[in-house]
Amino acid sequence: MEFEQRLLMVNLLGNIRLQTSSHLPIGHSFIPYDILIAVIKSYITNEVLTVKALFASLPYSDMGL
């Protein structure tokens, strides 16, 4: 990536983090954020996402969820 693209990506990630911390109950856990990303990804790709598949796709133990 060129410098401008990298800078735009970093700014975008910063804005996403700011917005999610304002609107999601993140606290010290990124579980709500990861769930949101998984749901949006399945919606955009028209994939069926079951609760079981959602939990299996997250990088957390069953006790963490």
CYANA upper distance limits for C-alpha pairs under 8 A (distance plus 0.5 A):
  1 MET  CA      5 GLN  CA      6.50
  1 MET  CA      6 ARG  CA      6.75
  2 GLU  CA      6 ARG  CA      6.81
  3 PHE  CA      7 LEU  CA      6.64
  4 GLU  CA      8 LEU  CA      6.63
  5 GLN  CA      9 MET  CA      6.61
  6 ARG  CA     10 VAL  CA      6.69
  7 LEU  CA     11 ASN  CA      6.66
  8 LEU  CA     12 LEU  CA      6.50
  9 MET  CA     13 LEU  CA      6.64
 10 VAL  CA     14 GLY  CA      6.68
 11 ASN  CA     15 ASN  CA      6.67
 12 LEU  CA     16 ILE  CA      6.62
 13 LEU  CA     17 ARG  CA      6.65
 14 GLY  CA     18 LEU  CA      6.69
 15 ASN  CA     19 GLN  CA      6.63
 16 ILE  CA     20 THR  CA      6.55
 17 ARG  CA     21 SER  CA      6.59
 18 LEU  CA     22 SER  CA      6.85
 19 GLN  CA     23 HIS  CA      6.74
 20 THR  CA     24 LEU  CA      5.82
 20 THR  CA     26 ILE  CA      8.06
 20 THR  CA     33 TYR  CA      7.77
 21 SER  CA     25 PRO  CA      7.53
 21 SER  CA     26 ILE  CA      6.52
 21 SER  CA     27 GLY  CA      8.26
 24 LEU  CA     32 PRO  CA      7.44
 24 LEU  CA     33 TYR  CA      7.91
 25 PRO  CA     32 PRO  CA      7.47
 26 ILE  CA     30 PHE  CA      6.26
 26 ILE  CA     31 ILE  CA      7.86
 26 ILE  CA     32 PRO  CA      6.73
 26 ILE  CA     33 TYR  CA      7.50
 30 PHE  CA     34 ASP  CA      6.60
 31 ILE  CA     35 ILE  CA      6.63
 31 ILE  CA     65 LEU  CA      8.06
 32 PRO  CA     36 LEU  CA      6.67
 33 TYR  CA     37 ILE  CA      6.75
 34 ASP  CA     38 ALA  CA      6.66
 34 ASP  CA     58 LEU  CA      7.57
 35 ILE  CA     39 VAL  CA      6.64
 35 ILE  CA     54 LEU  CA      7.91
 35 ILE  CA     58 LEU  CA      8.11
 36 LEU  CA     40 ILE  CA      6.61
 37 ILE  CA     41 LYS  CA      6.52
 38 ALA  CA     42 SER  CA      6.71
 38 ALA  CA     54 LEU  CA      7.59
 38 ALA  CA     57 SER  CA      8.49
 39 VAL  CA     43 TYR  CA      6.64
 39 VAL  CA     49 LEU  CA      7.80
 39 VAL  CA     54 LEU  CA      8.46
 40 ILE  CA     44 ILE  CA      6.61
 41 LYS  CA     45 THR  CA      6.68
 42 SER  CA     46 ASN  CA      6.30
 42 SER  CA     47 GLU  CA      5.36
 42 SER  CA     48 VAL  CA      7.11
 42 SER  CA     49 LEU  CA      6.84
 43 TYR  CA     47 GLU  CA      6.87
 43 TYR  CA     48 VAL  CA      8.34
 49 LEU  CA     53 ALA  CA      6.62
 49 LEU  CA     54 LEU  CA      6.84
 50 THR  CA     54 LEU  CA      6.56
 51 VAL  CA     55 PHE  CA      6.67
 52 LYS  CA     56 ALA  CA      6.65
 53 ALA  CA     57 SER  CA      6.59
 54 LEU  CA     58 LEU  CA      7.08
 55 PHE  CA     65 LEU  CA      8.50
 60 TYR  CA     64 GLY  CA      6.26
 60 TYR  CA     65 LEU  CA      7.30
 61 SER  CA     65 LEU  CA      7.22
